Amino acid sequence: MGAMFAAEPDWSAPPYFHVVADVEAEPPCVAVWGELDLASVAAFRDALNEVLEIRPRELLIDLTQVTFIGSTGIRELVRVHREVERIQLRVGTGIVLRALETAALSELFVIVE
C-alpha cells in the first residue's frame, strides 16, 4: 500500500477555498481560489449573486487559481449565463479548461487561457 499525504497537517482541515466579488471593477469580477465543488459552491453562488444584484451587462469570472471545478460549479456558471449578456472566464489550469470544454461551455462564454 502506498503512502498517504495531506496538504494540511490536520486531516480534518477543509481544503483551501476563497472567493471574492468586486462589484466596482469594470466589468464586475468574481475571483475564485481552490477547489470549486459541492463543499464550496454556496460561497461561489453568494459571490455571483452579489454581482448580479447590480445587473451588469458583462461579468468577468477569474478561475485562474481554481484547481478543480465540479458539476455544481459548472451549473452555477450556466445559471449566471442566463442573467448576463457576456461573461469572460479566465482559466489557468488544464483540468478546469477540460471540464469547461467537456460541458460544451466554450460556446456560451468567452474563455481566456
N, C-alpha and C positions, 0 to 999 in steps of 0.2 A: 504494500500500500504506500502511495506517495505522501509526501509531507503536505500539510495544510497551512496556509498563511492567511493572515488578516491584515487589512490596511491599517487597522487601529489595534492597539494593544488589548482592548476590551472587545471580545467577540460580540457582545450585545450592543455595541455602539451602532447607531444608524449610519448608513452611507452618507457621505458628504453631498449636500444639495443646497443650492442657493438660487434665488430668482429675484430680479429687480425690475420694476416697471418705472420708466421715465416718461411721464406724460408731457413734459416740457420740451423734449427733444423734437427735432423735425427730420423725419417723421417720428412719432412716438415709438418707443422701443421697449421690448421685453427681452432681457438677457438672462440666460439660464446657465448654471454650472452644475455638473454632476450627472446623476442618472435620472432621467425623466421616465418614471414608471408609475405603477399603481400607488406606491407609497408617497410619491411627491407630486402627483398630478393635481391635487387640490390646491396647492400653493401656486402652481403654474396657472390654473384656471382663475384663481383670485387675481393674479397679476394681469392676465389678459382682460378680465372683466373691468379692472381699474382703468385700463387704457380705453376699453370700449365705451366707458361712460362719457368720454369727451367726443365720441362719434367721429373718429378720424377717417379720412379717405384712404390714407396709406398707413402701413404699420411695418416696422422692422422687428423681426424676431431673431435674436442672436443666439444661435445654437453652437457656436464655435467651441465652447467649453463643455458641451454635453458629451458624455462618454457612452451613453446608451439611451435610446428612445423606444419605448414600448407602444403597444397599440393604443393605450389610453392617452398618451401624449399626441400621437398621430390624430386620434379622434378630436382632441381639442383644437388642433391646427385646422381641421376640416370645419369644425363648428365656427371658428373665428373667421374663416374664409367667407362665410355667408354674410358676415357683418361689415366687411371692409372691401373696398374696391380693389386694392392692390396690397399684397403682402410680399415683402422680401425676406427670405430666410437665408441667414448666413450660417454656413455649415463648415465645421472643421474636420471632424474625424470621418474616415471612410465608412464606419459602421452606421453612422447617422445618415449619411448620404444614401447608402444602400437601402436602409429602411424606408426612406422617403421615396426612392425610385421604385422599390417593390410595391409600395402602396399607391403608385401611379400619381404622386403629388407634384411631379415636375411640371405638369400642365396647368396646375392651379396656382402655383407660386413662382415667383422669381427666385431661383436658387443660386446663391453665390458661394463658391468654394473659397 
